[in-house]
């Protein structure tokens, strides 16, 4: 099949849902591949018409024109890698209602599988209203979400080079990782650059420590006595250069992100942000944005609330959640729907009144991962979520306690975004008092049900 002379296949097959009423009469199904896109529309008298297109821009525009010839209003397509993005955006630009369908929703009985049969199956399910679109945030936040995902990938690509530096140092028996807590901190990078500049005297290297370093100069000097082999120094040099390269790329990405923030909802008034707590101010993450306070103000302007003040959250997690979830909570009818989409709620499988499975599903939801990271950061914190985690850990174990704490944080964030209310926490003492009153109420009710009465000791 040539790319310009598209093959047209007129398929005359009986409808597999005979007897059911159609919901979307003007529906189309699309199967997207790397080099070919197969589109299916409904024909006359329960038939389907299938046509194959290429994946060039002119082909995507031709798909829209062909769909309009058959009065198609809504199009369903499977999320295949990133191949669906150009077609999705082009059809949306032409005024079609587009649904992005996960592969889990398209499971079918075993049998022969082809691009044509897949397109027919998608069109059939969509015409009878059996497909539910995957969630996508508002279109104006898509650019920021793309840049933030790219930034996270840059951070991931930088991490292996830190391990390469540590390995090269250990092979020379230079225990820099024992002398400083982070070899990519101020003291660690200063010593690394001095080593690559030719300085091998342990005491000279130890004198470069920052005043706030916990280890003494003498102890650091002992750790920096090594063999200084040429091959390991070469690997150390290249690894540090790669680390610096990715660091510069992350800084450039931060500048672009802040520029796009300024273009997003510029008519909305900038919100004032309250000073962070002392614990949050003392938190120094090397992966945080270059201008965290500026990002906080942009997030407050876009969402109407400041998520960075939530216990366990910071600027990085706040912008991840907002860009992945959006600011319109109307797509989630309740907190339960929101937590289920995040993958923080168990999936109940019940048969015959008996619970067969009651576990959370494995998910790659980035917003759900952000809430799990927030739960991890409050394990030892003196806050309500920290107390909740430690109480649940004793009963459920660390894994389930982390998910349950993330679930509690997600419910708070849902209310903030939906009702536009700021975060107001209570003291640990007040929380413990409320929890104790709740337990007493439950015990009195249980005792009364069994014919007893609680008496204070």
C-alpha positions in Angstrom: 0.0 0.0 0.0 1.5 3.4 -1.0 1.6 6.2 1.5 -0.1 8.7 -0.8 -2.4 6.3 -2.6 -4.3 5.1 0.5 -5.9 1.7 0.4 -9.6 1.8 1.0 -11.3 -1.3 2.4 -15.0 -1.5 2.4 -16.0 -4.0 5.0 -19.4 -5.5 5.0 -19.8 -7.4 8.3 -22.8 -8.0 10.5 -22.9 -6.0 13.7 -22.0 -8.1 16.8 -24.4 -6.3 19.1 -27.7 -7.0 17.2 -30.7 -6.1 19.4 -29.0 -3.4 21.4 -29.7 0.3 21.0 -26.9 2.5 19.8 -25.9 5.5 22.0 -23.4 7.3 19.6 -24.8 7.0 16.1 -22.1 9.1 14.5 -19.1 7.3 16.1 -15.8 6.3 14.7 -13.0 3.9 16.0 -9.3 4.3 15.2 -6.5 1.8 15.6 -3.1 3.7 15.6 0.2 2.1 14.5 3.7 3.4 13.9 3.2 3.7 10.2 -0.5 3.1 9.5 -3.7 4.4 11.0 -6.9 2.4 10.5 -10.2 4.2 10.8 -13.6 2.6 11.0 -17.1 4.3 10.6 -20.6 2.9 10.5 -22.1 2.2 7.1 -25.6 1.4 5.9 -27.7 -1.4 7.4 -25.4 -2.4 10.3 -22.2 -2.5 8.2 -18.8 -0.9 8.9 -16.5 0.9 6.5 -12.8 0.7 7.2 -10.0 2.8 5.6 -6.3 2.9 6.1 -4.2 6.1 6.2 -0.6 7.0 6.7 0.7 9.0 9.6 2.0 12.2 8.0 0.3 15.5 8.8 -1.5 15.6 5.5 -2.8 12.1 6.3 -4.1 13.3 9.6 -5.9 16.2 8.0 -7.3 13.8 5.4 -8.7 11.6 8.2 -10.7 14.6 9.5 -12.1 15.4 6.1 -13.1 11.7 5.5 -14.8 11.5 8.9 -16.8 14.6 8.1 -18.1 13.0 4.9 -19.7 10.3 7.1 -21.1 12.9 9.6 -18.9 11.6 12.4 -19.1 13.6 15.7 -17.1 11.5 18.1 -13.9 9.4 17.7 -12.4 6.8 20.0 -8.8 5.8 19.8 -6.5 3.5 21.8 -3.6 5.1 23.6 -0.7 3.6 21.8 2.7 5.0 23.0 2.8 8.6 21.8 1.5 7.9 18.3 -2.0 9.0 19.3 -1.0 12.5 20.3 -0.8 14.2 16.8 -4.0 12.6 15.6 -5.8 13.4 18.8 -4.8 17.1 18.6 -5.6 17.4 14.9 -9.1 15.9 15.3 -9.8 18.1 18.3 -8.7 21.1 16.2 -11.2 20.1 13.6 -14.0 20.0 16.1 -14.4 16.3 16.8 -15.1 14.9 20.3 -12.1 12.7 21.0 -11.9 9.9 23.5 -8.6 8.3 24.6 -9.2 4.7 25.6 -6.9 2.6 27.7 -6.0 -0.9 26.4 -7.6 -2.4 29.5 -11.0 -1.2 28.3 -10.6 -2.9 25.0 -10.1 -6.5 26.1 -11.9 -9.0 23.9 -12.3 -12.7 23.4 -9.3 -14.6 22.0 -9.1 -15.0 18.3 -7.6 -13.5 15.2 -6.3 -10.0 15.7 -5.6 -7.4 13.1 -5.6 -3.6 12.8 -8.9 -3.7 10.9 -10.6 -5.9 13.4 -9.3 -3.7 16.2 -10.7 -0.6 14.6 -14.0 -2.3 14.1 -14.1 -3.4 17.7 -13.4 0.1 19.0 -16.0 1.6 16.7 -18.6 -1.0 17.8 -18.0 -0.5 21.5 -18.0 3.3 21.2 -21.2 3.4 19.2 -23.0 1.5 22.0 -21.5 3.7 24.7 -19.4 1.0 26.2 -16.1 3.0 26.3 -15.0 5.5 28.9 -12.4 8.1 28.0 -9.2 8.3 29.9 -8.7 11.5 32.0 -6.8 14.4 30.6 -6.3 17.7 32.3 -7.3 21.0 30.8 -5.7 21.7 27.4 -4.0 24.9 28.7 -2.0 22.8 31.2 -0.8 20.2 28.7 2.3 22.2 27.7 3.4 22.6 31.4 2.7 18.9 32.0 4.9 17.9 29.0 7.8 20.1 30.3 7.5 18.8 33.8 7.6 15.2 32.6 10.6 16.0 30.5 12.3 17.6 33.5 11.7 14.5 35.6 13.3 12.4 32.9 16.3 14.6 32.9 16.6 14.1 36.7 16.4 10.3 36.2 19.0 10.4 33.4 21.4 12.3 35.7 21.1 9.8 38.6 23.2 7.0 37.0 26.2 9.3 36.5 26.2 10.0 40.3 26.5 6.2 40.8 29.3 6.1 38.3 31.2 8.7 40.2 30.7 6.8 43.5 31.9 3.6 41.9 35.1 5.2 40.5 35.9 6.7 43.9 35.4 3.4 45.7 37.6 1.6 43.2 40.4 4.1 44.1 39.4 3.6 47.8 38.5 7.3 48.1 35.7 7.2 50.7 34.1 10.5 49.8 30.6 9.2 50.4 31.5 8.5 54.0 33.1 11.9 54.5 30.1 13.9 53.2 26.5 13.0 53.2 26.1 13.9 49.5 28.9 13.9 47.0 26.9 16.2 44.7 26.6 18.8 47.5 28.7 22.0 47.8 31.6 20.3 49.6 31.4 17.1 47.5 31.5 18.9 44.1 34.3 21.2 45.3 36.5 18.2 46.3 35.6 16.3 43.1 36.6 19.2 40.9 39.9 19.7 42.8 40.7 16.0 42.4 40.2 16.2 38.6 42.3 19.4 38.5 45.2 17.4 39.9 45.0 17.8 43.6 45.7 14.5 45.5 46.8 15.8 48.9 44.2 14.5 51.4 44.7 17.4 53.8 44.4 20.0 51.0 41.2 18.4 49.8 39.8 18.2 53.4 40.5 21.9 53.8 37.9 22.6 51.1 35.0 21.5 53.4 32.2 23.9 54.1 31.9 25.3 57.6 28.7 23.4 58.2 30.1 20.0 57.4 29.7 17.6 60.3 32.9 15.6 59.8 36.2 17.2 60.9 39.0 18.0 58.4 41.2 15.3 59.9 38.5 12.6 59.4 37.8 13.8 55.9 41.5 13.7 55.1 41.6 10.0 56.1 38.7 9.2 53.9 40.3 11.0 50.9 43.5 8.9 50.9 43.4 6.7 47.8 45.3 5.1 44.9 44.5 7.7 42.2 44.6 5.3 39.3 44.4 6.9 35.9 41.6 4.8 34.4 39.3 5.6 37.3 40.1 9.3 37.2 39.1 9.2 33.6 35.8 7.6 34.4 35.3 10.1 37.2 36.0 13.0 34.9 33.5 11.9 32.2 30.8 11.1 34.8 31.1 14.5 36.4 30.9 16.1 32.9 27.7 14.2 32.2 26.3 15.2 35.6 27.1 18.9 34.9 25.5 18.6 31.4 22.2 17.3 32.8 22.3 19.9 35.6 22.6 22.6 33.0 19.8 21.1 31.0 17.5 21.0 34.1 18.2 24.7 34.8 17.4 25.5 31.2 14.2 23.5 31.5 13.3 25.4 34.7 13.6 28.7 32.9 11.3 27.4 30.1 8.8 26.1 32.6 8.7 29.5 34.4 8.2 31.2 31.0 5.3 29.0 30.1 3.8 29.5 33.6 3.6 33.2 32.8 1.7 32.5 29.6 -0.8 30.2 31.3 -4.0 32.0 32.5 -2.3 35.4 32.5 -5.7 37.1 33.1 -6.0 35.5 36.5 -4.8 37.6 39.4 -1.6 36.5 41.2 -2.3 35.1 44.6 -0.4 35.9 47.7 1.4 33.0 49.3 2.0 32.6 53.0 5.5 32.0 54.4 6.3 28.3 54.6 6.8 26.6 58.0 10.3 26.4 59.4 10.5 22.6 58.7 9.6 23.3 55.0 12.0 26.2 54.7 14.9 24.0 56.0 14.2 21.4 53.4 16.8 21.6 50.6 16.1 19.2 47.8 18.7 19.2 45.0 15.9 18.4 42.5 13.6 21.3 43.4 12.9 24.1 40.9 15.3 26.9 40.5 12.8 29.5 41.7 10.5 27.8 44.1 8.8 30.9 45.4 8.0 32.1 41.9 6.5 28.7 41.1 4.5 28.8 44.3 2.9 32.1 43.2 2.1 30.8 39.7 0.5 27.6 41.2 -1.6 29.7 43.5 -2.7 31.9 40.6 -3.6 28.9 38.4 -5.3 26.7 41.0 -6.6 29.3 43.5 -5.0 27.4 46.4 -1.4 26.8 47.7 -0.8 23.1 47.8 2.8 23.5 48.8 1.8 24.2 52.4 0.2 20.7 52.8 2.2 18.5 55.1 4.3 16.2 53.0 4.1 18.4 50.0 6.6 20.9 48.5 6.7 22.9 45.4 7.8 20.0 43.2 5.0 17.7 44.3 2.4 20.5 44.2 3.1 21.3 40.6 3.2 17.6 39.6 -0.2 17.1 41.1 -1.8 20.2 39.6 -0.4 19.5 36.1 -1.4 15.8 36.2 -4.8 16.3 37.7 -5.7 19.8 36.6 -7.8 22.3 38.6 -11.3 21.2 37.5 -12.5 18.6 40.0 -15.9 18.3 38.4 -14.7 15.2 36.5 -14.4 13.4 39.8 -17.9 13.3 41.5 -16.4 12.6 44.9 -13.3 11.9 46.9 -13.7 8.2 46.4 -13.7 8.6 42.6 -10.6 10.8 42.8 -8.6 8.3 45.1 -9.7 5.4 42.9 -8.3 7.1 39.8 -5.1 7.8 41.7 -4.7 4.1 42.5 -4.9 4.8 46.2 -8.2 2.8 46.9 -8.5 -1.0 47.0 -10.4 -2.7 44.2 -13.1 -5.0 45.8 -13.8 -8.2 43.9 -16.9 -9.8 45.4 -18.6 -12.9 44.3 -21.5 -14.6 46.2 -21.1 -12.1 49.0 -17.5 -13.1 49.6 -14.6 -10.8 49.1 -12.1 -12.5 46.7 -9.6 -9.7 46.4 -9.1 -6.4 48.2 -5.9 -4.9 47.0 -4.9 -1.6 45.3 -4.1 -2.0 41.6 -0.7 -1.4 40.2 -0.7 1.9 38.4 1.8 4.3 36.7 -0.3 7.3 37.7 2.2 10.1 38.3 -0.2 12.0 40.6 -0.7 8.8 42.7 3.1 8.4 42.9 3.4 12.0 44.1 0.9 11.3 46.9 2.8 8.2 47.9 6.0 10.3 48.0 4.2 12.8 50.3 3.2 10.0 52.6 6.8 8.8 52.7 8.1 12.2 53.7 5.8 12.5 56.8 6.8 9.2 58.4 8.7 10.9 61.2 7.0 14.3 61.0 5.2 15.9 63.9 2.0 16.4 62.0 -1.5 14.8 61.7 -0.4 12.7 58.7 2.7 11.6 60.5 0.7 10.4 63.5 -1.8 8.7 61.1 1.0 6.8 59.4 2.7 5.6 62.6 -0.7 4.5 64.0 -1.6 2.5 60.9 1.9 1.1 60.5 1.6 -0.7 63.8 -1.6 -2.4 62.6 -1.2 -2.7 58.8 2.5 -2.6 58.2 4.6 0.1 56.4 3.3 -0.6 52.8 -0.4 -0.4 53.5 0.2 2.5 56.0 1.9 4.5 53.2 -1.0 4.0 50.8 -3.6 4.8 53.5 -1.7 8.0 54.5 -1.4 9.0 50.8 -5.2 8.4 50.5 -5.8 10.8 53.5 -3.6 13.5 51.9 -5.4 13.0 48.5 -8.7 13.6 50.1 -7.5 16.9 51.6 -6.1 18.0 48.3 -9.3 17.1 46.5 -11.3 19.4 48.9 -8.8 22.2 48.5 -9.0 22.1 44.7 -12.8 21.6 44.5 -13.9 24.1 47.1 -11.0 26.5 46.8 -10.2 26.5 50.5 -6.7 26.8 51.9 -5.0 24.1 54.0 -5.6 24.5 57.7 -4.1 21.8 59.9 -4.8 21.0 63.5 -2.3 20.3 66.3 -1.2 16.7 67.0 -2.7 17.0 70.5 -6.1 18.1 69.1 -6.0 15.2 66.6 -5.2 12.7 69.3 -8.1 14.0 71.4 -10.5 13.6 68.5 -9.2 10.1 67.7 -9.6 9.1 71.4 -13.2 10.5 71.5 -14.0 8.5 68.3 -12.7 5.3 69.8 -14.6 5.9 73.0 -17.8 6.4 71.0 -17.2 3.2 69.1 -16.5 1.2 72.3 -19.6 2.5 74.1 -21.7 1.6 71.0 -20.2 -1.9 70.9 -20.6 -2.4 74.6 -24.3 -1.3 74.5 -24.9 -3.7 71.6 -23.6 -6.6 73.8 -25.6 -5.5 76.8 -22.7 -3.9 78.7 -21.8 -0.4 79.8 -18.4 1.3 79.9 -17.3 2.5 83.4 -14.3 4.8 83.7 -11.5 3.2 85.7 
